[in-house]
Amino acid sequence: MCAVTRVLVLLLWAPWQELLGAPLAELSGDQRFHTFLKNNLEFTRKIKGDVAALQRVVCDTFQLCKEEELLLLRQDLDIAQAPLELCHGRSFQADACFSQIREGLRTYHSSLDAVLELLPGHAALVETLQLDAANLSSNIQHQMEDLGLATVTYPTEARRPLPAFSSHFHHQVGGFFILANFQRFLETAYRALRHLAHL
């Protein structure tokens, strides 16, 4: 392993090492909790694959492939990144992390309507992705209730409406960033679930 690779591995792993002190002792021996984590790790991996497939469609159809080439346009678009800061760091709590994952999945479920409009020929894949996001959110909600974890419900009025795109090109770029943000969100959620599974 080269020095650069070692540094990258350490940088990527460092935030998750902080989770070792998280107050999860009451959950670490719960077999239902570990079964839930295992099943939903696989489910999250499947959703990530479907998002990646849609990203390839956007790349092939609109030649929008590299985020760094579109950063200036991003400033003109109102594309929100669902937060997941409660899923890592010293203040990690399982209930807060799960609540953020659940709420983020709901946000992306709605945001994918813009991608559906953009890619009507791939409606089946987008609708499957929306259904999977809703099901994963529901799984997390039910597991939190089963384990007696506190749930945080964010007010409906706080959810952002879909952005109004000023042109078809802006719609294309907006779809690109919705998928890019969703993929990042899923990567963070996946790492949090995987870390919990190994506690």
N, C-alpha and C positions, 0 to 999 in steps of 0.2 A: 504494500500500500504506500503510495507516494505521500510526501509531506502535505501537499495541498489537499489530497483526499482525506488524510487523517484530520486535518483542521476542519474540513467541512463536516465530517462525521461528528466531531466534538461539538461544533456549533449547532448542528441539528439536534443532537441528543441532550445538550445542556438544559434547555427549558424543561424537559421531561424528567430529568433527575430530581428537580425540585419537588416533583409530585411524591417522592418517596416519603416525605413527612406529612402527606395529606391524611386527614382523620378518617381513614377508610377501614379501620380494623374491624368494625362491625359488619362490613360487607365482604371483606376479603375471603371469609370462609363460607360464604353463602353460595351453594351450588347453583341455585336458580339464577343468581346474579352472573355467575361465570358462564352459564349456558346462554343467557341473554347477550352477554358481551360477545361470545363466540359467534352466535347466529347473526348478530347485527354487524360484526366486523365483515362477515361474508356479504351481507346485504349492502353495506357501504361500499365495499370493493366493486360490487356489481353496478351500483349507481355511478361510481367514478368511471367505470368502463363505458357506460352509456353517455355520460357527459363528454368523455374523450371522443366518442364516435360522432357526436354532434359538432364538436370542435373541428374534427376533420372535414365534416360536411361544409361548415362555414368557410374553412380554409379553401377547399376545392371549389366551392360555388362562387365565393366573393373575393378570393385571393386575400383574405384577412387571416394571417397566420401568426404574425409576430407582434406580441404586445408592445414591445419597445418602440415599434414604428407607429403606434397609435396613441401614445401617451398624451400628445398635445390635444388630440381630439377628445380624449377622455375628460379633459377639463371642461369641455362644453356640454358634456352629457351628465345627467343626474342619475348615475348608476351607483346604488349603494352596495357596500360590502357588509354582509351580515357579520356582526362581531362575535368573536369566540375567545375574548381575552380571559374569561373566567375558566377556561379549560386548561390553562397552564399558569405557572407562576406559583409563588409561595402561598398565595391565598386560595389555591384550588380547593373547591368543594364539589363533590359529585352532584349534589342537587342543582347547584348554580350552573355547572357545566352542562348537565343534561337539559336544563331549561333553555340555555342558549342554543344548544344544538336543535332542540325541538322547534324553537321559534325561528331559527335560521332556515330550517327546512320548509317551514310555512311561507317564509318570505320568498324563497327561491321557487316554491310551487307556483306562487302568483307571478313572479318575474318571468317564468318560462312561457307565459302567455305571449310575451313579446317575441320569443323565439318561435312559437307556434305560428304566429302571423307571418314571420319572416320565412319559414321553411314549411309551407303547407304540404309539400311533397313528402315530408318526413314526419307528418302529424302523428303516426302510430308510435314512433320512437319518443317524440316529445311527450305525448300523453302517457306513455309507459313510465317515463322518467318522473312526470308529475305524480302519477299514482304511487310509484315507489317512494318518492319523497314524503307523500302523505302517510304511507304505511309505516315508514321508519319513524316519523314523528309520533304516530299513534303508538307504535311499539314502545318508544321511550316513555311516553305519557303513562301507559299501563304499567310498565316496569317500575316507574317512580312511585306509582300508587301502591303496587304490590309490596314494595320495600319500605313504604312509609316515609319516603323522601318528600321534603317540602317541594311543592311546585310553584313556580312563579308564572303568573299569567300576565302577559303584556297586553295593555289595552288595544282594542281593535283600531281605534282612531289614530294610534301612534304608527300604524303601518303605512308605509309610503306607497302612494299610487304608482302605477307604471309611468315612466317618463313619457312626455309627449315629444316625439322625434320630429325635428324640423324638416327632415328630408329622408328619402329612402336609404341614402348612404349612411346617414346618422343612425337609422334603424339597424342597418347591418352592423355597424361598429358597436351599437348598443347591445345587440345580440351577442356579439363576440365577447364583450366585457361581462355580460351576465353569466355566460358559460365559464369564462376564465375565473370570475369571482366564486362561482359555485364550486369549481374544481378545487380552488384553494381552501374553501370552507370545508369541503369533504376530506381533503388531505389532513387538515387540522383535527377534524372530528375523528377520523380514522386513527390518527396517532394517539389521541386521548383515550379512545376505546381500547386500543391495543395495549397501551401502557397499563390501564386499569386491569386488563385481563392477565397481566403478568405480575400483579402485586401479590 
